[in-house]
Amino acid sequence: MERRPRVWWREADGWRAGDGGGPPPGAVASLPGWVLALSIDEAGCGVYWQEAAGPEAVAAIADALRAWRDAEDGTPRGDVP
């Protein structure tokens, strides 16, 4: 699936889209404040966070990325990374 490259970063009042577009997908937009930026392109999607958030942050990010991936291609994959 071809994805249009997009990037969002967190500001004090919420998310800002790099291209002036809308908010990021709900699966990742609801991640806590330690998430600093989000991106998507042809190769995949990514989350950039403050590593001081701890190991629980990685699990929350992984869950959000799976939900985002599934929403993008419409194919739920359960626990497959």
LUMLUMDREN-2810 file (N, C-alpha, C; in Angstrom, 1 decimal):
<atoms>
<atom><aa>M</aa><ch>A</ch><at>N</at><xx>0.8</xx><yy>-1.2</yy><zz>0.0</zz></atom>
<atom><aa>M</aa><ch>A</ch><at>CA</at><xx>0.0</xx><yy>0.0</yy><zz>0.0</zz></atom>
<atom><aa>M</aa><ch>A</ch><at>C</at><xx>0.9</xx><yy>1.2</yy><zz>0.0</zz></atom>
<atom><aa>E</aa><ch>A</ch><at>N</at><xx>0.6</xx><yy>2.2</yy><zz>-0.9</zz></atom>
<atom><aa>E</aa><ch>A</ch><at>CA</at><xx>1.4</xx><yy>3.4</yy><zz>-0.9</zz></atom>
<atom><aa>E</aa><ch>A</ch><at>C</at><xx>0.8</xx><yy>4.4</yy><zz>0.1</zz></atom>
<atom><aa>R</aa><ch>A</ch><at>N</at><xx>1.7</xx><yy>4.9</yy><zz>0.9</zz></atom>
<atom><aa>R</aa><ch>A</ch><at>CA</at><xx>1.3</xx><yy>5.9</yy><zz>1.9</zz></atom>
<atom><aa>R</aa><ch>A</ch><at>C</at><xx>1.8</xx><yy>7.3</yy><zz>1.6</zz></atom>
<atom><aa>R</aa><ch>A</ch><at>N</at><xx>1.0</xx><yy>8.2</yy><zz>1.8</zz></atom>
<atom><aa>R</aa><ch>A</ch><at>CA</at><xx>1.5</xx><yy>9.6</yy><zz>1.6</zz></atom>
<atom><aa>R</aa><ch>A</ch><at>C</at><xx>2.3</xx><yy>10.0</yy><zz>2.8</zz></atom>
<atom><aa>P</aa><ch>A</ch><at>N</at><xx>3.5</xx><yy>10.4</yy><zz>2.7</zz></atom>
<atom><aa>P</aa><ch>A</ch><at>CA</at><xx>4.4</xx><yy>10.8</yy><zz>3.8</zz></atom>
<atom><aa>P</aa><ch>A</ch><at>C</at><xx>3.7</xx><yy>11.9</yy><zz>4.6</zz></atom>
<atom><aa>R</aa><ch>A</ch><at>N</at><xx>3.7</xx><yy>11.7</yy><zz>5.9</zz></atom>
<atom><aa>R</aa><ch>A</ch><at>CA</at><xx>3.1</xx><yy>12.7</yy><zz>6.8</zz></atom>
<atom><aa>R</aa><ch>A</ch><at>C</at><xx>3.9</xx><yy>12.7</yy><zz>8.1</zz></atom>
<atom><aa>V</aa><ch>A</ch><at>N</at><xx>3.9</xx><yy>13.8</yy><zz>8.8</zz></atom>
<atom><aa>V</aa><ch>A</ch><at>CA</at><xx>4.6</xx><yy>13.9</yy><zz>10.1</zz></atom>
<atom><aa>V</aa><ch>A</ch><at>C</at><xx>3.8</xx><yy>14.9</yy><zz>11.0</zz></atom>
<atom><aa>W</aa><ch>A</ch><at>N</at><xx>3.7</xx><yy>14.5</yy><zz>12.3</zz></atom>
<atom><aa>W</aa><ch>A</ch><at>CA</at><xx>3.1</xx><yy>15.3</yy><zz>13.3</zz></atom>
<atom><aa>W</aa><ch>A</ch><at>C</at><xx>4.0</xx><yy>15.5</yy><zz>14.4</zz></atom>
<atom><aa>W</aa><ch>A</ch><at>N</at><xx>3.9</xx><yy>16.6</yy><zz>15.1</zz></atom>
<atom><aa>W</aa><ch>A</ch><at>CA</at><xx>4.7</xx><yy>16.8</yy><zz>16.4</zz></atom>
<atom><aa>W</aa><ch>A</ch><at>C</at><xx>3.8</xx><yy>17.4</yy><zz>17.4</zz></atom>
<atom><aa>R</aa><ch>A</ch><at>N</at><xx>4.1</xx><yy>17.1</yy><zz>18.7</zz></atom>
<atom><aa>R</aa><ch>A</ch><at>CA</at><xx>3.3</xx><yy>17.6</yy><zz>19.8</zz></atom>
<atom><aa>R</aa><ch>A</ch><at>C</at><xx>3.7</xx><yy>19.0</yy><zz>20.2</zz></atom>
<atom><aa>E</aa><ch>A</ch><at>N</at><xx>2.7</xx><yy>19.8</yy><zz>20.3</zz></atom>
<atom><aa>E</aa><ch>A</ch><at>CA</at><xx>2.9</xx><yy>21.1</yy><zz>20.9</zz></atom>
<atom><aa>E</aa><ch>A</ch><at>C</at><xx>2.1</xx><yy>21.2</yy><zz>22.1</zz></atom>
<atom><aa>A</aa><ch>A</ch><at>N</at><xx>2.2</xx><yy>22.3</yy><zz>22.8</zz></atom>
<atom><aa>A</aa><ch>A</ch><at>CA</at><xx>1.5</xx><yy>22.5</yy><zz>24.1</zz></atom>
<atom><aa>A</aa><ch>A</ch><at>C</at><xx>0.0</xx><yy>22.3</yy><zz>24.0</zz></atom>
<atom><aa>D</aa><ch>A</ch><at>N</at><xx>-0.6</xx><yy>22.7</yy><zz>22.9</zz></atom>
<atom><aa>D</aa><ch>A</ch><at>CA</at><xx>-2.1</xx><yy>22.5</yy><zz>22.8</zz></atom>
<atom><aa>D</aa><ch>A</ch><at>C</at><xx>-2.5</xx><yy>21.3</yy><zz>21.9</zz></atom>
<atom><aa>G</aa><ch>A</ch><at>N</at><xx>-1.6</xx><yy>20.4</yy><zz>21.7</zz></atom>
<atom><aa>G</aa><ch>A</ch><at>CA</at><xx>-2.0</xx><yy>19.2</yy><zz>20.9</zz></atom>
<atom><aa>G</aa><ch>A</ch><at>C</at><xx>-1.0</xx><yy>18.9</yy><zz>19.8</zz></atom>
<atom><aa>W</aa><ch>A</ch><at>N</at><xx>-1.5</xx><yy>18.3</yy><zz>18.7</zz></atom>
<atom><aa>W</aa><ch>A</ch><at>CA</at><xx>-0.7</xx><yy>17.9</yy><zz>17.6</zz></atom>
<atom><aa>W</aa><ch>A</ch><at>C</at><xx>-0.7</xx><yy>18.9</yy><zz>16.5</zz></atom>
<atom><aa>R</aa><ch>A</ch><at>N</at><xx>0.4</xx><yy>19.0</yy><zz>15.8</zz></atom>
<atom><aa>R</aa><ch>A</ch><at>CA</at><xx>0.6</xx><yy>19.9</yy><zz>14.6</zz></atom>
<atom><aa>R</aa><ch>A</ch><at>C</at><xx>1.0</xx><yy>19.0</yy><zz>13.5</zz></atom>
<atom><aa>A</aa><ch>A</ch><at>N</at><xx>0.4</xx><yy>19.1</yy><zz>12.3</zz></atom>
<atom><aa>A</aa><ch>A</ch><at>CA</at><xx>0.7</xx><yy>18.4</yy><zz>11.2</zz></atom>
<atom><aa>A</aa><ch>A</ch><at>C</at><xx>1.8</xx><yy>19.1</yy><zz>10.4</zz></atom>
<atom><aa>G</aa><ch>A</ch><at>N</at><xx>2.8</xx><yy>18.4</yy><zz>9.9</zz></atom>
<atom><aa>G</aa><ch>A</ch><at>CA</at><xx>3.9</xx><yy>19.0</yy><zz>9.1</zz></atom>
<atom><aa>G</aa><ch>A</ch><at>C</at><xx>3.4</xx><yy>19.6</yy><zz>7.8</zz></atom>
<atom><aa>D</aa><ch>A</ch><at>N</at><xx>2.3</xx><yy>19.1</yy><zz>7.3</zz></atom>
<atom><aa>D</aa><ch>A</ch><at>CA</at><xx>1.8</xx><yy>19.6</yy><zz>6.0</zz></atom>
<atom><aa>D</aa><ch>A</ch><at>C</at><xx>0.5</xx><yy>20.5</yy><zz>6.2</zz></atom>
<atom><aa>G</aa><ch>A</ch><at>N</at><xx>0.3</xx><yy>20.8</yy><zz>7.4</zz></atom>
<atom><aa>G</aa><ch>A</ch><at>CA</at><xx>-0.9</xx><yy>21.6</yy><zz>7.7</zz></atom>
<atom><aa>G</aa><ch>A</ch><at>C</at><xx>-2.2</xx><yy>20.9</yy><zz>7.7</zz></atom>
<atom><aa>G</aa><ch>A</ch><at>N</at><xx>-2.1</xx><yy>19.5</yy><zz>7.6</zz></atom>
<atom><aa>G</aa><ch>A</ch><at>CA</at><xx>-3.3</xx><yy>18.7</yy><zz>7.5</zz></atom>
<atom><aa>G</aa><ch>A</ch><at>C</at><xx>-3.9</xx><yy>18.5</yy><zz>8.9</zz></atom>
<atom><aa>G</aa><ch>A</ch><at>N</at><xx>-4.7</xx><yy>17.5</yy><zz>9.0</zz></atom>
<atom><aa>G</aa><ch>A</ch><at>CA</at><xx>-5.5</xx><yy>17.2</yy><zz>10.2</zz></atom>
<atom><aa>G</aa><ch>A</ch><at>C</at><xx>-4.6</xx><yy>16.4</yy><zz>11.2</zz></atom>
<atom><aa>P</aa><ch>A</ch><at>N</at><xx>-5.3</xx><yy>16.0</yy><zz>12.3</zz></atom>
<atom><aa>P</aa><ch>A</ch><at>CA</at><xx>-4.6</xx><yy>15.4</yy><zz>13.4</zz></atom>
<atom><aa>P</aa><ch>A</ch><at>C</at><xx>-4.2</xx><yy>14.0</yy><zz>13.0</zz></atom>
<atom><aa>P</aa><ch>A</ch><at>N</at><xx>-3.3</xx><yy>13.4</yy><zz>13.8</zz></atom>
<atom><aa>P</aa><ch>A</ch><at>CA</at><xx>-2.8</xx><yy>12.0</yy><zz>13.5</zz></atom>
<atom><aa>P</aa><ch>A</ch><at>C</at><xx>-4.0</xx><yy>11.0</yy><zz>13.8</zz></atom>
<atom><aa>P</aa><ch>A</ch><at>N</at><xx>-3.8</xx><yy>9.8</yy><zz>13.4</zz></atom>
<atom><aa>P</aa><ch>A</ch><at>CA</at><xx>-4.8</xx><yy>8.8</yy><zz>13.7</zz></atom>
<atom><aa>P</aa><ch>A</ch><at>C</at><xx>-5.0</xx><yy>8.6</yy><zz>15.2</zz></atom>
<atom><aa>G</aa><ch>A</ch><at>N</at><xx>-6.2</xx><yy>8.3</yy><zz>15.5</zz></atom>
<atom><aa>G</aa><ch>A</ch><at>CA</at><xx>-6.6</xx><yy>8.2</yy><zz>17.0</zz></atom>
<atom><aa>G</aa><ch>A</ch><at>C</at><xx>-5.8</xx><yy>7.2</yy><zz>17.7</zz></atom>
<atom><aa>A</aa><ch>A</ch><at>N</at><xx>-5.3</xx><yy>6.1</yy><zz>17.0</zz></atom>
<atom><aa>A</aa><ch>A</ch><at>CA</at><xx>-4.6</xx><yy>5.1</yy><zz>17.7</zz></atom>
<atom><aa>A</aa><ch>A</ch><at>C</at><xx>-3.3</xx><yy>5.6</yy><zz>18.3</zz></atom>
<atom><aa>V</aa><ch>A</ch><at>N</at><xx>-2.7</xx><yy>6.6</yy><zz>17.7</zz></atom>
<atom><aa>V</aa><ch>A</ch><at>CA</at><xx>-1.4</xx><yy>7.2</yy><zz>18.2</zz></atom>
<atom><aa>V</aa><ch>A</ch><at>C</at><xx>-1.6</xx><yy>8.5</yy><zz>18.8</zz></atom>
<atom><aa>A</aa><ch>A</ch><at>N</at><xx>-2.7</xx><yy>9.2</yy><zz>18.4</zz></atom>
<atom><aa>A</aa><ch>A</ch><at>CA</at><xx>-2.9</xx><yy>10.6</yy><zz>18.9</zz></atom>
<atom><aa>A</aa><ch>A</ch><at>C</at><xx>-3.2</xx><yy>10.6</yy><zz>20.4</zz></atom>
<atom><aa>S</aa><ch>A</ch><at>N</at><xx>-3.7</xx><yy>9.5</yy><zz>20.9</zz></atom>
<atom><aa>S</aa><ch>A</ch><at>CA</at><xx>-4.0</xx><yy>9.4</yy><zz>22.3</zz></atom>
<atom><aa>S</aa><ch>A</ch><at>C</at><xx>-2.9</xx><yy>8.9</yy><zz>23.2</zz></atom>
<atom><aa>L</aa><ch>A</ch><at>N</at><xx>-1.7</xx><yy>8.7</yy><zz>22.6</zz></atom>
<atom><aa>L</aa><ch>A</ch><at>CA</at><xx>-0.6</xx><yy>8.3</yy><zz>23.4</zz></atom>
<atom><aa>L</aa><ch>A</ch><at>C</at><xx>-0.2</xx><yy>9.5</yy><zz>24.4</zz></atom>
<atom><aa>P</aa><ch>A</ch><at>N</at><xx>0.3</xx><yy>9.2</yy><zz>25.6</zz></atom>
<atom><aa>P</aa><ch>A</ch><at>CA</at><xx>0.7</xx><yy>10.2</yy><zz>26.5</zz></atom>
<atom><aa>P</aa><ch>A</ch><at>C</at><xx>1.7</xx><yy>11.2</yy><zz>26.1</zz></atom>
<atom><aa>G</aa><ch>A</ch><at>N</at><xx>1.8</xx><yy>12.3</yy><zz>26.9</zz></atom>
<atom><aa>G</aa><ch>A</ch><at>CA</at><xx>2.7</xx><yy>13.4</yy><zz>26.5</zz></atom>
<atom><aa>G</aa><ch>A</ch><at>C</at><xx>4.1</xx><yy>13.1</yy><zz>26.3</zz></atom>
<atom><aa>W</aa><ch>A</ch><at>N</at><xx>4.6</xx><yy>11.9</yy><zz>26.7</zz></atom>
<atom><aa>W</aa><ch>A</ch><at>CA</at><xx>6.0</xx><yy>11.6</yy><zz>26.4</zz></atom>
<atom><aa>W</aa><ch>A</ch><at>C</at><xx>6.3</xx><yy>11.3</yy><zz>25.0</zz></atom>
<atom><aa>V</aa><ch>A</ch><at>N</at><xx>5.2</xx><yy>11.2</yy><zz>24.1</zz></atom>
<atom><aa>V</aa><ch>A</ch><at>CA</at><xx>5.4</xx><yy>11.0</yy><zz>22.7</zz></atom>
<atom><aa>V</aa><ch>A</ch><at>C</at><xx>5.6</xx><yy>12.4</yy><zz>22.1</zz></atom>
<atom><aa>L</aa><ch>A</ch><at>N</at><xx>6.7</xx><yy>12.5</yy><zz>21.4</zz></atom>
<atom><aa>L</aa><ch>A</ch><at>CA</at><xx>7.0</xx><yy>13.9</yy><zz>20.8</zz></atom>
<atom><aa>L</aa><ch>A</ch><at>C</at><xx>6.6</xx><yy>14.1</yy><zz>19.4</zz></atom>
<atom><aa>A</aa><ch>A</ch><at>N</at><xx>6.7</xx><yy>13.0</yy><zz>18.6</zz></atom>
<atom><aa>A</aa><ch>A</ch><at>CA</at><xx>6.4</xx><yy>13.1</yy><zz>17.1</zz></atom>
<atom><aa>A</aa><ch>A</ch><at>C</at><xx>5.9</xx><yy>11.8</yy><zz>16.6</zz></atom>
<atom><aa>L</aa><ch>A</ch><at>N</at><xx>5.3</xx><yy>11.9</yy><zz>15.4</zz></atom>
<atom><aa>L</aa><ch>A</ch><at>CA</at><xx>4.8</xx><yy>10.7</yy><zz>14.7</zz></atom>
<atom><aa>L</aa><ch>A</ch><at>C</at><xx>5.1</xx><yy>10.9</yy><zz>13.2</zz></atom>
<atom><aa>S</aa><ch>A</ch><at>N</at><xx>5.3</xx><yy>9.8</yy><zz>12.5</zz></atom>
<atom><aa>S</aa><ch>A</ch><at>CA</at><xx>5.5</xx><yy>9.9</yy><zz>11.1</zz></atom>
<atom><aa>S</aa><ch>A</ch><at>C</at><xx>5.0</xx><yy>8.6</yy><zz>10.4</zz></atom>
<atom><aa>I</aa><ch>A</ch><at>N</at><xx>4.7</xx><yy>8.8</yy><zz>9.1</zz></atom>
<atom><aa>I</aa><ch>A</ch><at>CA</at><xx>4.3</xx><yy>7.7</yy><zz>8.2</zz></atom>
<atom><aa>I</aa><ch>A</ch><at>C</at><xx>4.8</xx><yy>8.0</yy><zz>6.8</zz></atom>
<atom><aa>D</aa><ch>A</ch><at>N</at><xx>5.3</xx><yy>6.9</yy><zz>6.2</zz></atom>
<atom><aa>D</aa><ch>A</ch><at>CA</at><xx>5.7</xx><yy>7.0</yy><zz>4.8</zz></atom>
<atom><aa>D</aa><ch>A</ch><at>C</at><xx>5.6</xx><yy>5.6</yy><zz>4.1</zz></atom>
<atom><aa>E</aa><ch>A</ch><at>N</at><xx>6.2</xx><yy>5.5</yy><zz>3.0</zz></atom>
<atom><aa>E</aa><ch>A</ch><at>CA</at><xx>6.0</xx><yy>4.2</yy><zz>2.2</zz></atom>
<atom><aa>E</aa><ch>A</ch><at>C</at><xx>6.6</xx><yy>3.1</yy><zz>3.0</zz></atom>
<atom><aa>A</aa><ch>A</ch><at>N</at><xx>7.6</xx><yy>3.3</yy><zz>3.8</zz></atom>
<atom><aa>A</aa><ch>A</ch><at>CA</at><xx>8.3</xx><yy>2.2</yy><zz>4.5</zz></atom>
<atom><aa>A</aa><ch>A</ch><at>C</at><xx>7.6</xx><yy>1.8</yy><zz>5.8</zz></atom>
<atom><aa>G</aa><ch>A</ch><at>N</at><xx>6.8</xx><yy>2.7</yy><zz>6.4</zz></atom>
<atom><aa>G</aa><ch>A</ch><at>CA</at><xx>6.1</xx><yy>2.3</yy><zz>7.6</zz></atom>
<atom><aa>G</aa><ch>A</ch><at>C</at><xx>5.7</xx><yy>3.5</yy><zz>8.4</zz></atom>
<atom><aa>C</aa><ch>A</ch><at>N</at><xx>5.5</xx><yy>3.3</yy><zz>9.7</zz></atom>
<atom><aa>C</aa><ch>A</ch><at>CA</at><xx>5.1</xx><yy>4.4</yy><zz>10.6</zz></atom>
<atom><aa>C</aa><ch>A</ch><at>C</at><xx>6.0</xx><yy>4.4</yy><zz>11.8</zz></atom>
<atom><aa>G</aa><ch>A</ch><at>N</at><xx>6.1</xx><yy>5.6</yy><zz>12.4</zz></atom>
<atom><aa>G</aa><ch>A</ch><at>CA</at><xx>7.0</xx><yy>5.6</yy><zz>13.6</zz></atom>
<atom><aa>G</aa><ch>A</ch><at>C</at><xx>6.6</xx><yy>6.6</yy><zz>14.7</zz></atom>
<atom><aa>V</aa><ch>A</ch><at>N</at><xx>7.1</xx><yy>6.3</yy><zz>15.8</zz></atom>
<atom><aa>V</aa><ch>A</ch><at>CA</at><xx>6.8</xx><yy>7.2</yy><zz>17.0</zz></atom>
<atom><aa>V</aa><ch>A</ch><at>C</at><xx>8.1</xx><yy>7.5</yy><zz>17.7</zz></atom>
<atom><aa>Y</aa><ch>A</ch><at>N</at><xx>8.2</xx><yy>8.8</yy><zz>18.0</zz></atom>
<atom><aa>Y</aa><ch>A</ch><at>CA</at><xx>9.4</xx><yy>9.3</yy><zz>18.6</zz></atom>
<atom><aa>Y</aa><ch>A</ch><at>C</at><xx>9.1</xx><yy>9.8</yy><zz>20.0</zz></atom>
<atom><aa>W</aa><ch>A</ch><at>N</at><xx>9.8</xx><yy>9.3</yy><zz>21.0</zz></atom>
<atom><aa>W</aa><ch>A</ch><at>CA</at><xx>9.4</xx><yy>9.6</yy><zz>22.4</zz></atom>
<atom><aa>W</aa><ch>A</ch><at>C</at><xx>10.6</xx><yy>9.8</yy><zz>23.3</zz></atom>
<atom><aa>Q</aa><ch>A</ch><at>N</at><xx>10.3</xx><yy>10.3</yy><zz>24.5</zz></atom>
<atom><aa>Q</aa><ch>A</ch><at>CA</at><xx>11.3</xx><yy>10.5</yy><zz>25.5</zz></atom>
<atom><aa>Q</aa><ch>A</ch><at>C</at><xx>11.6</xx><yy>9.2</yy><zz>26.1</zz></atom>
<atom><aa>E</aa><ch>A</ch><at>N</at><xx>12.8</xx><yy>8.7</yy><zz>26.0</zz></atom>
<atom><aa>E</aa><ch>A</ch><at>CA</at><xx>13.2</xx><yy>7.4</yy><zz>26.5</zz></atom>
<atom><aa>E</aa><ch>A</ch><at>C</at><xx>13.0</xx><yy>7.3</yy><zz>28.0</zz></atom>
<atom><aa>A</aa><ch>A</ch><at>N</at><xx>13.0</xx><yy>8.4</yy><zz>28.7</zz></atom>
<atom><aa>A</aa><ch>A</ch><at>CA</at><xx>12.8</xx><yy>8.4</yy><zz>30.2</zz></atom>
<atom><aa>A</aa><ch>A</ch><at>C</at><xx>11.5</xx><yy>7.9</yy><zz>30.6</zz></atom>
<atom><aa>A</aa><ch>A</ch><at>N</at><xx>10.6</xx><yy>7.7</yy><zz>29.6</zz></atom>
<atom><aa>A</aa><ch>A</ch><at>CA</at><xx>9.2</xx><yy>7.3</yy><zz>29.9</zz></atom>
<atom><aa>A</aa><ch>A</ch><at>C</at><xx>9.2</xx><yy>5.9</yy><zz>30.5</zz></atom>
<atom><aa>G</aa><ch>A</ch><at>N</at><xx>10.2</xx><yy>5.1</yy><zz>30.2</zz></atom>
<atom><aa>G</aa><ch>A</ch><at>CA</at><xx>10.3</xx><yy>3.8</yy><zz>30.8</zz></atom>
<atom><aa>G</aa><ch>A</ch><at>C</at><xx>9.8</xx><yy>2.6</yy><zz>29.9</zz></atom>
<atom><aa>P</aa><ch>A</ch><at>N</at><xx>10.0</xx><yy>1.4</yy><zz>30.4</zz></atom>
<atom><aa>P</aa><ch>A</ch><at>CA</at><xx>9.7</xx><yy>0.2</yy><zz>29.6</zz></atom>
<atom><aa>P</aa><ch>A</ch><at>C</at><xx>8.2</xx><yy>0.1</yy><zz>29.2</zz></atom>
<atom><aa>E</aa><ch>A</ch><at>N</at><xx>7.3</xx><yy>0.6</yy><zz>30.1</zz></atom>
<atom><aa>E</aa><ch>A</ch><at>CA</at><xx>5.9</xx><yy>0.6</yy><zz>29.8</zz></atom>
<atom><aa>E</aa><ch>A</ch><at>C</at><xx>5.5</xx><yy>1.4</yy><zz>28.5</zz></atom>
<atom><aa>A</aa><ch>A</ch><at>N</at><xx>6.4</xx><yy>2.4</yy><zz>28.3</zz></atom>
<atom><aa>A</aa><ch>A</ch><at>CA</at><xx>6.2</xx><yy>3.3</yy><zz>27.1</zz></atom>
<atom><aa>A</aa><ch>A</ch><at>C</at><xx>6.3</xx><yy>2.4</yy><zz>25.8</zz></atom>
<atom><aa>V</aa><ch>A</ch><at>N</at><xx>7.3</xx><yy>1.6</yy><zz>25.8</zz></atom>
<atom><aa>V</aa><ch>A</ch><at>CA</at><xx>7.5</xx><yy>0.7</yy><zz>24.6</zz></atom>
<atom><aa>V</aa><ch>A</ch><at>C</at><xx>6.3</xx><yy>-0.1</yy><zz>24.3</zz></atom>
<atom><aa>A</aa><ch>A</ch><at>N</at><xx>5.7</xx><yy>-0.7</yy><zz>25.3</zz></atom>
<atom><aa>A</aa><ch>A</ch><at>CA</at><xx>4.5</xx><yy>-1.6</yy><zz>25.2</zz></atom>
<atom><aa>A</aa><ch>A</ch><at>C</at><xx>3.4</xx><yy>-0.8</yy><zz>24.7</zz></atom>
<atom><aa>A</aa><ch>A</ch><at>N</at><xx>3.2</xx><yy>0.4</yy><zz>25.2</zz></atom>
<atom><aa>A</aa><ch>A</ch><at>CA</at><xx>2.1</xx><yy>1.3</yy><zz>24.8</zz></atom>
<atom><aa>A</aa><ch>A</ch><at>C</at><xx>2.2</xx><yy>1.7</yy><zz>23.3</zz></atom>
<atom><aa>I</aa><ch>A</ch><at>N</at><xx>3.5</xx><yy>2.1</yy><zz>23.0</zz></atom>
<atom><aa>I</aa><ch>A</ch><at>CA</at><xx>3.8</xx><yy>2.5</yy><zz>21.6</zz></atom>
<atom><aa>I</aa><ch>A</ch><at>C</at><xx>3.6</xx><yy>1.3</yy><zz>20.6</zz></atom>
<atom><aa>A</aa><ch>A</ch><at>N</at><xx>4.0</xx><yy>0.1</yy><zz>21.0</zz></atom>
<atom><aa>A</aa><ch>A</ch><at>CA</at><xx>3.9</xx><yy>-1.0</yy><zz>20.1</zz></atom>
<atom><aa>A</aa><ch>A</ch><at>C</at><xx>2.4</xx><yy>-1.3</yy><zz>19.9</zz></atom>
<atom><aa>D</aa><ch>A</ch><at>N</at><xx>1.6</xx><yy>-1.2</yy><zz>20.9</zz></atom>
<atom><aa>D</aa><ch>A</ch><at>CA</at><xx>0.1</xx><yy>-1.5</yy><zz>20.8</zz></atom>
<atom><aa>D</aa><ch>A</ch><at>C</at><xx>-0.5</xx><yy>-0.4</yy><zz>19.8</zz></atom>
<atom><aa>A</aa><ch>A</ch><at>N</at><xx>-0.1</xx><yy>0.9</yy><zz>20.0</zz></atom>
<atom><aa>A</aa><ch>A</ch><at>CA</at><xx>-0.6</xx><yy>1.9</yy><zz>19.2</zz></atom>
<atom><aa>A</aa><ch>A</ch><at>C</at><xx>-0.2</xx><yy>1.8</yy><zz>17.7</zz></atom>
<atom><aa>L</aa><ch>A</ch><at>N</at><xx>1.1</xx><yy>1.4</yy><zz>17.5</zz></atom>
<atom><aa>L</aa><ch>A</ch><at>CA</at><xx>1.5</xx><yy>1.2</yy><zz>16.1</zz></atom>
<atom><aa>L</aa><ch>A</ch><at>C</at><xx>0.8</xx><yy>0.0</yy><zz>15.4</zz></atom>
<atom><aa>R</aa><ch>A</ch><at>N</at><xx>0.5</xx><yy>-1.0</yy><zz>16.2</zz></atom>
<atom><aa>R</aa><ch>A</ch><at>CA</at><xx>-0.2</xx><yy>-2.1</yy><zz>15.6</zz></atom>
<atom><aa>R</aa><ch>A</ch><at>C</at><xx>-1.6</xx><yy>-1.7</yy><zz>15.2</zz></atom>
<atom><aa>A</aa><ch>A</ch><at>N</at><xx>-2.3</xx><yy>-0.9</yy><zz>16.0</zz></atom>
<atom><aa>A</aa><ch>A</ch><at>CA</at><xx>-3.6</xx><yy>-0.4</yy><zz>15.7</zz></atom>
<atom><aa>A</aa><ch>A</ch><at>C</at><xx>-3.6</xx><yy>0.5</yy><zz>14.5</zz></atom>
<atom><aa>W</aa><ch>A</ch><at>N</at><xx>-2.5</xx><yy>1.4</yy><zz>14.5</zz></atom>
<atom><aa>W</aa><ch>A</ch><at>CA</at><xx>-2.4</xx><yy>2.3</yy><zz>13.3</zz></atom>
<atom><aa>W</aa><ch>A</ch><at>C</at><xx>-2.2</xx><yy>1.5</yy><zz>12.0</zz></atom>
<atom><aa>R</aa><ch>A</ch><at>N</at><xx>-1.3</xx><yy>0.5</yy><zz>12.1</zz></atom>
<atom><aa>R</aa><ch>A</ch><at>CA</at><xx>-1.0</xx><yy>-0.3</yy><zz>10.9</zz></atom>
<atom><aa>R</aa><ch>A</ch><at>C</at><xx>-2.3</xx><yy>-1.0</yy><zz>10.4</zz></atom>
<atom><aa>D</aa><ch>A</ch><at>N</at><xx>-3.0</xx><yy>-1.6</yy><zz>11.4</zz></atom>
<atom><aa>D</aa><ch>A</ch><at>CA</at><xx>-4.3</xx><yy>-2.2</yy><zz>11.0</zz></atom>
<atom><aa>D</aa><ch>A</ch><at>C</at><xx>-5.3</xx><yy>-1.3</yy><zz>10.4</zz></atom>
<atom><aa>A</aa><ch>A</ch><at>N</at><xx>-5.4</xx><yy>-0.1</yy><zz>10.9</zz></atom>
<atom><aa>A</aa><ch>A</ch><at>CA</at><xx>-6.3</xx><yy>0.9</yy><zz>10.4</zz></atom>
<atom><aa>A</aa><ch>A</ch><at>C</at><xx>-5.9</xx><yy>1.4</yy><zz>9.0</zz></atom>
<atom><aa>E</aa><ch>A</ch><at>N</at><xx>-4.6</xx><yy>1.4</yy><zz>8.8</zz></atom>
<atom><aa>E</aa><ch>A</ch><at>CA</at><xx>-4.1</xx><yy>1.8</yy><zz>7.5</zz></atom>
<atom><aa>E</aa><ch>A</ch><at>C</at><xx>-4.4</xx><yy>0.8</yy><zz>6.4</zz></atom>
<atom><aa>D</aa><ch>A</ch><at>N</at><xx>-4.2</xx><yy>-0.5</yy><zz>6.7</zz></atom>
<atom><aa>D</aa><ch>A</ch><at>CA</at><xx>-4.4</xx><yy>-1.5</yy><zz>5.6</zz></atom>
<atom><aa>D</aa><ch>A</ch><at>C</at><xx>-5.7</xx><yy>-2.3</yy><zz>5.8</zz></atom>
<atom><aa>G</aa><ch>A</ch><at>N</at><xx>-6.4</xx><yy>-2.1</yy><zz>6.9</zz></atom>
<atom><aa>G</aa><ch>A</ch><at>CA</at><xx>-7.6</xx><yy>-2.8</yy><zz>7.1</zz></atom>
<atom><aa>G</aa><ch>A</ch><at>C</at><xx>-7.5</xx><yy>-4.3</yy><zz>7.4</zz></atom>
<atom><aa>T</aa><ch>A</ch><at>N</at><xx>-6.3</xx><yy>-4.7</yy><zz>7.8</zz></atom>
<atom><aa>T</aa><ch>A</ch><at>CA</at><xx>-6.0</xx><yy>-6.1</yy><zz>8.1</zz></atom>
<atom><aa>T</aa><ch>A</ch><at>C</at><xx>-5.5</xx><yy>-6.3</yy><zz>9.5</zz></atom>
<atom><aa>P</aa><ch>A</ch><at>N</at><xx>-6.4</xx><yy>-6.6</yy><zz>10.4</zz></atom>
<atom><aa>P</aa><ch>A</ch><at>CA</at><xx>-5.9</xx><yy>-6.9</yy><zz>11.8</zz></atom>
<atom><aa>P</aa><ch>A</ch><at>C</at><xx>-5.0</xx><yy>-8.1</yy><zz>11.8</zz></atom>
<atom><aa>R</aa><ch>A</ch><at>N</at><xx>-3.9</xx><yy>-8.0</yy><zz>12.6</zz></atom>
<atom><aa>R</aa><ch>A</ch><at>CA</at><xx>-3.0</xx><yy>-9.1</yy><zz>12.7</zz></atom>
<atom><aa>R</aa><ch>A</ch><at>C</at><xx>-2.7</xx><yy>-9.6</yy><zz>14.1</zz></atom>
<atom><aa>G</aa><ch>A</ch><at>N</at><xx>-3.5</xx><yy>-9.1</yy><zz>15.0</zz></atom>
<atom><aa>G</aa><ch>A</ch><at>CA</at><xx>-3.3</xx><yy>-9.6</yy><zz>16.4</zz></atom>
<atom><aa>G</aa><ch>A</ch><at>C</at><xx>-2.0</xx><yy>-9.2</yy><zz>16.9</zz></atom>
<atom><aa>D</aa><ch>A</ch><at>N</at><xx>-1.2</xx><yy>-10.2</yy><zz>17.4</zz></atom>
<atom><aa>D</aa><ch>A</ch><at>CA</at><xx>0.1</xx><yy>-10.0</yy><zz>18.1</zz></atom>
<atom><aa>D</aa><ch>A</ch><at>C</at><xx>1.3</xx><yy>-10.0</yy><zz>17.2</zz></atom>
<atom><aa>V</aa><ch>A</ch><at>N</at><xx>1.0</xx><yy>-10.0</yy><zz>15.9</zz></atom>
<atom><aa>V</aa><ch>A</ch><at>CA</at><xx>2.2</xx><yy>-10.1</yy><zz>14.9</zz></atom>
<atom><aa>V</aa><ch>A</ch><at>C</at><xx>2.8</xx><yy>-8.7</yy><zz>14.9</zz></atom>
<atom><aa>P</aa><ch>A</ch><at>N</at><xx>4.1</xx><yy>-8.6</yy><zz>15.1</zz></atom>
<atom><aa>P</aa><ch>A</ch><at>CA</at><xx>4.8</xx><yy>-7.3</yy><zz>15.1</zz></atom>
<atom><aa>P</aa><ch>A</ch><at>C</at><xx>4.8</xx><yy>-6.6</yy><zz>13.7</zz></atom>
</atoms>
